[in-house]
């Protein structure tokens, strides 16, 4: 999903149409984290980083009352077109107070680079005993892709960056400690290696899901940079038939507010 953060990308930078075309696999692979949430009829659920509302709709179909938040105007509009109560919001500054039985997030928390602020906002939004269930990029996520981006930015364009101001990819231990410090009991948490087919190709992936990194370059240079990054990645991530797999590692957790 897109960032509910207001950082990294401008709030209008996400295109719901491009996301649906190039990154639909993100929501298609959301079933395990939905199952971990186990939404029940009549519950109030916040979908943090709801994107275009595809998974929010699954929560509604399970009988929950759902509010979705996202930082992208275009994504919020797409979610509303699906009938979701979607609202423009910064995930670092949630304004809800004891409003939800559960907070759900899929593929969004890694865009929120101030995780302690996110966790504090989730804790305020939950009722006592409420659960926080999420999946997002963890330590090692897109490691090859990230290395190739950093290399091209530095050696071809003179831009030195670690991309830490764009992505938050924590270890299991790091995020567990943050959740516990924020008032949660962690019921389960695990890093899950998940090499993921990218049918649109790596350059489309970069244009859609690494746009903040490419955005460090002038617009006229981005396509050439993406092609160069793809050439570096091909030996590792493209098979002999030309199929690409992104080197995903997901961090999935379920925690309960004390």
C-alpha positions as CSV (number, residue, x, y, z in Angstrom):
1,X,0.0,0.0,0.0
2,X,1.0,3.6,-0.2
3,X,2.6,5.4,2.6
4,X,0.3,6.8,5.2
5,X,3.2,9.0,6.3
6,X,3.4,12.2,4.4
7,X,7.2,11.5,3.9
8,X,9.3,10.1,1.2
9,X,6.8,10.9,-1.5
10,X,4.5,13.8,-1.8
11,X,0.9,13.0,-0.8
12,X,-0.2,13.2,-4.4
13,X,2.6,11.2,-5.9
14,X,1.0,7.8,-5.7
15,X,-1.1,6.9,-8.8
16,X,-3.9,4.4,-8.0
17,X,-3.9,3.3,-11.7
18,X,-0.2,2.7,-11.8
19,X,-0.3,0.8,-8.5
20,X,-3.1,-1.4,-9.8
21,X,-1.2,-2.1,-13.0
22,X,2.3,-2.7,-11.6
23,X,1.9,-3.6,-7.9
24,X,-1.4,-5.4,-7.5
25,X,0.5,-8.4,-6.1
26,X,1.0,-6.4,-2.9
27,X,-2.7,-6.7,-1.9
28,X,-3.1,-10.1,-3.6
29,X,-0.5,-11.5,-1.1
30,X,-2.3,-9.9,1.9
31,X,-4.4,-13.0,2.9
32,X,-2.1,-14.3,5.7
33,X,-2.0,-11.0,7.5
34,X,-5.8,-10.7,7.1
35,X,-6.1,-14.2,8.7
36,X,-3.8,-13.1,11.5
37,X,-6.1,-10.1,12.3
38,X,-9.1,-12.4,12.2
39,X,-11.7,-9.6,11.8
40,X,-15.1,-10.2,13.4
41,X,-18.5,-8.9,12.6
42,X,-19.3,-5.6,14.4
43,X,-15.7,-4.7,15.2
44,X,-14.2,-1.3,14.4
45,X,-11.0,-1.7,12.4
46,X,-8.5,1.0,11.2
47,X,-6.7,0.1,8.0
48,X,-3.4,2.1,8.3
49,X,-2.0,2.8,4.8
50,X,-5.2,1.5,3.1
51,X,-4.0,2.3,-0.4
52,X,-6.8,1.9,-2.9
53,X,-9.0,0.0,-0.5
54,X,-8.8,-3.5,-1.9
55,X,-8.0,-5.1,1.5
56,X,-10.2,-2.7,3.4
57,X,-13.1,-4.1,1.3
58,X,-12.1,-7.6,2.5
59,X,-12.4,-6.4,6.1
60,X,-15.9,-4.9,5.4
61,X,-16.9,-8.2,3.8
62,X,-16.0,-9.9,7.1
63,X,-18.5,-7.7,8.8
64,X,-16.2,-5.1,10.4
65,X,-16.8,-1.3,10.4
66,X,-13.7,0.0,8.6
67,X,-11.9,3.4,8.5
68,X,-9.0,3.6,6.1
69,X,-6.2,6.2,6.2
70,X,-3.6,7.0,3.6
71,X,-1.3,9.9,2.7
72,X,-2.1,9.8,-1.0
73,X,-5.0,11.8,-2.3
74,X,-5.3,9.5,-5.3
75,X,-5.4,6.4,-3.2
76,X,-7.9,7.8,-0.8
77,X,-10.1,8.7,-3.8
78,X,-9.8,5.1,-5.2
79,X,-10.7,3.6,-1.8
80,X,-13.7,5.9,-1.5
81,X,-14.8,4.7,-4.9
82,X,-15.0,1.2,-3.5
83,X,-17.3,2.5,-0.7
84,X,-14.6,2.6,2.0
85,X,-14.6,5.4,4.6
86,X,-11.1,6.5,3.6
87,X,-9.5,9.6,5.0
88,X,-6.3,11.5,4.2
89,X,-3.9,11.2,7.2
90,X,-0.3,11.1,8.2
91,X,0.5,7.7,9.8
92,X,3.0,9.5,12.2
93,X,0.2,11.7,13.6
94,X,-3.0,9.7,13.9
95,X,-5.7,11.6,15.7
96,X,-8.0,8.8,16.8
97,X,-8.7,8.2,20.5
98,X,-9.9,4.8,21.8
99,X,-11.8,4.3,18.6
100,X,-10.9,0.8,17.3
101,X,-10.8,-2.8,18.3
102,X,-8.0,-3.5,15.8
103,X,-5.5,-1.7,13.6
104,X,-4.5,-3.5,10.4
105,X,-1.7,-2.6,8.1
106,X,-0.3,-4.3,5.0
107,X,2.9,-3.2,3.1
108,X,2.7,0.4,4.5
109,X,4.7,0.6,7.7
110,X,8.1,0.5,5.9
111,X,7.2,3.9,4.4
112,X,6.8,5.4,7.9
113,X,10.4,6.2,9.0
114,X,9.5,7.4,12.5
115,X,8.1,4.1,13.8
116,X,7.8,5.2,17.5
117,X,5.4,7.9,16.5
118,X,3.4,5.5,14.5
119,X,3.2,3.0,17.3
120,X,2.2,5.7,19.8
121,X,-0.6,6.8,17.5
122,X,-1.8,3.3,17.1
123,X,-1.8,2.8,20.8
124,X,-4.0,5.9,21.2
125,X,-6.4,4.7,18.5
126,X,-7.0,1.3,20.1
127,X,-9.3,0.4,22.9
128,X,-7.8,-1.4,25.8
129,X,-6.9,-4.9,24.7
130,X,-7.1,-4.0,21.1
131,X,-4.8,-5.7,18.6
132,X,-2.3,-4.3,16.1
133,X,-1.6,-6.7,13.2
134,X,0.7,-5.8,10.3
135,X,3.0,-7.0,7.6
136,X,5.7,-4.9,6.0
137,X,9.3,-4.9,4.8
138,X,11.7,-6.3,7.3
139,X,15.5,-6.5,7.6
140,X,16.9,-7.8,4.3
141,X,13.9,-6.7,2.3
142,X,14.8,-5.8,-1.3
143,X,18.5,-5.9,-0.2
144,X,19.8,-6.5,-3.7
145,X,17.5,-3.8,-5.2
146,X,18.5,-1.3,-2.5
147,X,22.2,-2.0,-3.1
148,X,21.8,-1.5,-6.8
149,X,19.9,1.8,-6.3
150,X,22.5,3.1,-3.9
151,X,25.3,2.2,-6.3
152,X,23.7,3.8,-9.3
153,X,22.9,7.0,-7.4
154,X,26.4,7.3,-6.1
155,X,28.6,6.2,-9.0
156,X,26.5,7.5,-11.9
157,X,25.0,10.6,-10.3
158,X,27.2,11.5,-7.3
159,X,24.3,11.2,-4.8
160,X,25.3,9.5,-1.5
161,X,22.4,8.0,0.4
162,X,21.6,4.9,2.5
163,X,17.8,5.3,1.7
164,X,17.1,5.1,5.4
165,X,15.0,8.2,5.1
166,X,12.8,6.5,2.6
167,X,12.4,2.9,4.0
168,X,12.3,1.4,7.5
169,X,13.2,-2.3,7.4
170,X,13.7,-3.4,11.0
171,X,14.9,-6.7,12.5
172,X,12.4,-8.8,14.5
173,X,14.2,-7.8,17.7
174,X,14.2,-4.1,16.9
175,X,10.5,-3.9,16.1
176,X,9.5,-6.1,19.0
177,X,11.4,-3.7,21.4
178,X,9.6,-0.7,19.9
179,X,6.2,-2.3,20.2
180,X,6.9,-3.3,23.8
181,X,8.1,0.2,24.7
182,X,4.9,1.5,23.2
183,X,2.7,-0.4,25.5
184,X,2.0,-3.6,23.5
185,X,2.4,-7.3,24.3
186,X,3.8,-9.0,21.2
187,X,1.9,-12.2,20.6
188,X,3.9,-13.2,17.5
189,X,6.4,-11.7,15.2
190,X,8.6,-13.2,12.5
191,X,10.7,-12.3,9.5
192,X,9.4,-14.2,6.4
193,X,11.6,-14.5,3.3
194,X,9.2,-14.2,0.3
195,X,10.8,-13.9,-3.2
196,X,8.0,-12.3,-5.1
197,X,7.2,-12.5,-8.9
198,X,7.1,-9.1,-10.5
199,X,5.2,-9.7,-13.8
200,X,5.5,-6.0,-14.9
201,X,9.3,-6.2,-14.8
202,X,11.8,-4.5,-12.6
203,X,11.7,-1.1,-14.2
204,X,8.0,-0.9,-13.6
205,X,8.6,-2.0,-10.0
206,X,11.2,0.7,-9.6
207,X,9.0,3.4,-11.1
208,X,6.1,2.4,-8.8
209,X,7.7,1.2,-5.5
210,X,11.1,2.9,-5.5
211,X,9.9,6.2,-6.8
212,X,11.1,8.2,-3.7
213,X,14.6,6.9,-4.5
214,X,14.5,7.7,-8.2
215,X,12.9,11.0,-7.2
216,X,16.3,12.1,-5.9
217,X,17.2,12.5,-9.6
218,X,15.8,15.0,-12.0
219,X,12.9,13.6,-13.9
220,X,14.8,13.4,-17.2
221,X,17.4,11.1,-15.7
222,X,15.1,8.6,-13.9
223,X,14.3,6.2,-16.8
224,X,18.0,5.8,-17.6
225,X,18.8,5.2,-14.0
226,X,16.1,2.6,-13.7
227,X,17.5,0.8,-16.8
228,X,21.0,0.8,-15.3
229,X,19.6,-0.5,-11.9
230,X,17.8,-3.3,-13.8
231,X,20.9,-4.3,-15.7
232,X,22.8,-4.6,-12.4
233,X,20.0,-6.7,-10.9
234,X,19.3,-9.0,-13.8
235,X,22.0,-11.7,-12.9
236,X,20.4,-12.1,-9.4
237,X,16.7,-11.4,-9.9
238,X,15.8,-12.4,-13.5
239,X,15.7,-16.0,-14.6
240,X,16.6,-17.5,-17.9
241,X,13.0,-17.0,-19.2
242,X,13.1,-13.3,-18.4
243,X,10.9,-13.5,-15.3
244,X,11.8,-11.2,-12.4
245,X,11.5,-11.9,-8.7
246,X,11.9,-9.2,-6.1
247,X,13.9,-10.2,-3.0
248,X,11.2,-9.5,-0.4
249,X,11.6,-10.3,3.3
250,X,8.4,-9.4,5.2
251,X,8.0,-8.8,9.0
252,X,4.6,-9.9,10.2
253,X,3.4,-9.4,13.7
254,X,0.4,-9.5,16.0
255,X,0.5,-7.4,19.2
256,X,-2.1,-6.5,21.8
257,X,-2.4,-3.2,23.7
258,X,-1.8,-3.8,27.4
